[in-house]
Amino acid sequence: MAITDRRVFLCAAGACAAAASLPGGIGAAFAQGKIRPGPKDALIVVDVQKCFLPGGSLAVGKGDEIVPLINAMAKRFQNVILTQDWHTAGHISFASTHAGKKPFDTVKLPYGTQVLWPDHCIQGTEGAELAPGLAISHAQLIIRKGHNDKVDSYSAFIEADGKTKTGLDGYLKSRGVASVYVCGLATDFCVAWSALDARKLGLNAAVIEDLCRGIDAQGSLAKAWAAMKTAGVKRIDSSAIA
């Protein structure tokens, strides 16, 4: 994961042997020099929604840039999963729900420290819709998360309480998927949590860095990458995927 230029890495002495030791199919793919997605691989496209694009209520800088890149990447995968933030009005994660609080403040909740956000991705609103131009007609499943008004849900797999599953792991297991490639918005929150939970659930996981954009609130981006490295999440570029 600490490798930022795979071409240099793969050309380095002993690179193929090192790559072969990486987990499962991702490691084997690195040893070959290119990742060629197959039936045991899935692309997870996280929260590419209007609220997170420029002009949205929780805009991620340059979030719109990744839409055509994700469309192109999705064509290389037969298994594609989309996620949507799908909050209730007055959700526990909204700053507006807590008197005297403003966006990006934190509060202590029963499940831990919660970053407070501007109201966003409220069920049935325009802001919760998938991004204009996102065109992945063969996507098999949409996971809607964050609909429990008392618990936030960054991850595509497990809500922020650390125990309530979305069911995605069971779906992937039933399809024989062993490796997931995660992209979308935002790198340091929903993308990172999804990749980390994938590892906890026994899946190989990689984040396609150039197909993501981050918020970077108070150093959150560096912290997320460090946590992913420790967990064995691979940090790759779209050029690594054939």
Sequence and secondary structure as in RCSB ss.txt:
>XXXX:A:sequence
MAITDRRVFLCAAGACAAAASLPGGIGAAFAQGKIRPGPKDALIVVDVQKCFLPGGSLAVGKGDEIVPLINAMAK
RFQNVILTQDWHTAGHISFASTHAGKKPFDTVKLPYGTQVLWPDHCIQGTEGAELAPGLAISHAQLIIRKGHNDK
VDSYSAFIEADGKTKTGLDGYLKSRGVASVYVCGLATDFCVAWSALDARKLGLNAAVIEDLCRGIDAQGSLAKAW
AAMKTAGVKRIDSSAIA
>XXXX:A:secstr
   S HHHHHHSTTHHHHHHTSSHHHHHHHHHTSB   TTEEEEEE  BGGGSTTSTT  TTGGGHHHHHHHHHT
T S EEEEEE B TT TTBGGGSTT  TT EEEETTEEEE B S  BTTSGGGSB TT   TT  EEEEE  STT
S   SSSB TTSS B SHHHHHHHTT  EEEEEEE IIIIIHHHHHHHHHTT EEEEEEEEEE    TTHHHHHH
HHHHHHT EEE GGGB 
